[in-house]
C-alpha cells in the first residue's frame, strides 16, 4: 500500500511552515538532552501559530525516531480520568514526546499535570505545553521545575519570515510587502490576507475586510464578560496606552476590575506607562468596534480625547507632555497618518522643555541643515525666550526639537528675524493685531535623520505645539517651516491657511496661520476632533467662525451697550460682543467682570455703582446716585471710572492677556 493522504497532508504542512528558529532550537536541545530542560511551555495569543508550531515539533520528533503524541485541550473531557486515558495512548519507545495544545482549557488540571502526570512519564520524555496564558506561578515556585521547564513566549514573525510565509501562500511578490506590514507578523492574519489577495482584494487597511476582522476577533477573544469589559477592550485598542484613570473615564467605577482583566489578556502588554495591546490586536479590535457600533466608536473617541484635553489644560498636571502624545496619536486619518502610525508602532521619545545642556545639540542640528544664519537667529531666540525650546533626547543626545516664540506688533523682534517680520506684516494685512495681542510662532522643527520631515519631526512639532497652544492664549498661532510638500496637507487638515513664503535657511519657509480670534480654541478642538475620524481637510466651515475682531474703541462702546442691555438677554446676544472671546453667556461674563472689580484695591465703590445702575432695575442714574448716597457729580465720576475699568478687564480676556 502506498503513502496515505495523511502523509501527503503532513508533507504539505511541513513545506508551509516558516520561521520559529529559536523555538525549534529549544526543542532540538530538549530532544538531545543537552541540558536539564524537559518541558517547553509555549504561550501566546490566538492565531499566533502555536498549533502550527506543535504540529511541526511532532513531525520533527517522529523524524528523530521518537514516539510522539499530539493532543488538544478541546478534545479532552477536562477531567483527570479523560486526560490520563488520552495520554495512555502515547506510543511505546525511548524518549516519548507529549505535546498538548490548547492548554488554557486545562488550567483546572494544571497542578495535577505538574505534580502527578508529568513526573510519572519516563525520565527521557520531552513535553510541550501550549496555551494562551503563561505558566502558573506554581511552576517557577518549584525548585525542580524551575530547572526543567523553559517558557517560550511565542511572538510575531519578523518581516522576512512574514514575506516568506506570504510567498508560500501564493501571494505575488508586488503585494507581499504591503500585506506583511498590514499583517504585522501575525500568522493567522497573514494567512487570511493571502486568501483575500487570492480572491482579488488587496487591502490597504484591515477595516476594508470586515469578515477578516470578525474572524480575528473571534480567534483572539473567545469571550468578553460584559459590555463594560468590551468598552475597556475598545479603549485599550484605541488609546496609545491605557491607564486606570482613562478606563475610569470610559467605563466608570468598574475601571479597576476591567484593568485587571485586560492586564491578564495574553495579547496585552504592560509597561510603567500603562497597558498596551499587540499592534495587530490594536488594529483588529479598533476596526471591529468601528464597524460594529459606529456611534459608540465616535462617543468613545470623544471621551478619550476630552480626557487628554482636560489634563493638558490643567496647569497642575505632571503628565501634560504624555497627554499631548495621547492626543497627537488620535489623529488616525490625517495626511501624516503613516508617520503617526510609525510612532504608535515603534514608541515615542519624551518631548519636554529643553535643558540648557540641550542647546548646543539643537543648534548643531540647525547649522547642519538650515545653515549658520538660522543657527545664529535661533540661538538668540533661545536666549531671549528659553522656555520656548523643547527637545527629545536619547543616549546619544538631542534627537528632535521645536522652538516656539511669542511676539507682538509693538515689539522690535529680538532677534531681528526676517521670517517673523514677514509673518507680522502678513497678519497686519489680513486682520491687524490689537493693543495687547500677540502671536505665537512655532519657529522651527528639526531632528536627526530626515530633518524636519519624518516621524520624529511630527512628534516634536505636534507635542510641543499642543502643550503651547492649550496653555498660552494668543491672537494668532503660526507655524513656520521648510518642506511645504510634506507639511502643507497636514496644516490644511488642521484648518490653517498659508500666510506667506520666505526664502530662508537655504530654502523656502512657509508660514501657516490660525486666527484664534475667529476660531477660538474650543472650536478648533471640535474641528480637529471631527477630522481625526473623517480625514476631512480645508478651511474651517463658516458656521464655526466668529466675526472679524473689533478694535479697542469699538470694544469699549460695545461694553457700554452691553451694560445697558444687561437685563435684556435677547438684545445682549445680538450685540457686538456676541462674537468676542467673552463666550456665549455674555451676561455671566459681565457679572464676573463686575464682581472682579470689587476684589481690586478701592474697587468696591466701582462694583456697587455698576450693579446699582445696570443690574438692579434702577429707573435713572439720578435714582441710582440717591440710593448709593452719592452726590450726582461724584456718582458720574465713579460710573465713568467703573465702566472704563470694566472695559479693561474684559479687554484682557478678549486679547488673551488675562
ZIDA-V273703 format. One record per helix or strand. SS is the DSSP state (alpha for helix, beta for strand). FROM is the first residue (numbers start at 1). TO is the last residue. If there is no record, write none. Layout:
# ZIDA-V273703
SS/FROM/TO ; SS/FROM/TO
This chain:
# ZIDA-V273703
alpha/5/16 ; alpha/21/32 ; beta/39/43 ; alpha/50/63 ; beta/68/72 ; alpha/73/75 ; alpha/80/87 ; beta/97/101 ; alpha/103/120 ; beta/126/131 ; alpha/137/141 ; alpha/143/148 ; beta/149/153 ; alpha/159/168 ; alpha/173/183 ; alpha/187/198 ; alpha/206/208 ; alpha/210/220 ; alpha/227/238 ; beta/242/242 ; alpha/244/263 ; beta/268/271 ; beta/274/277 ; alpha/279/292 ; alpha/294/312 ; alpha/320/328 ; alpha/337/346 ; beta/351/353 ; alpha/356/369 ; alpha/372/384 ; alpha/386/388 ; beta/389/394 ; beta/397/407 ; alpha/418/431 ; beta/439/447 ; alpha/455/469 ; beta/476/481 ; alpha/484/493 ; beta/497/504 ; beta/507/515 ; alpha/521/534 ; alpha/542/544 ; alpha/552/564 ; alpha/569/573 ; alpha/576/579 ; alpha/586/598 ; alpha/604/615 ; alpha/621/628 ; alpha/632/655
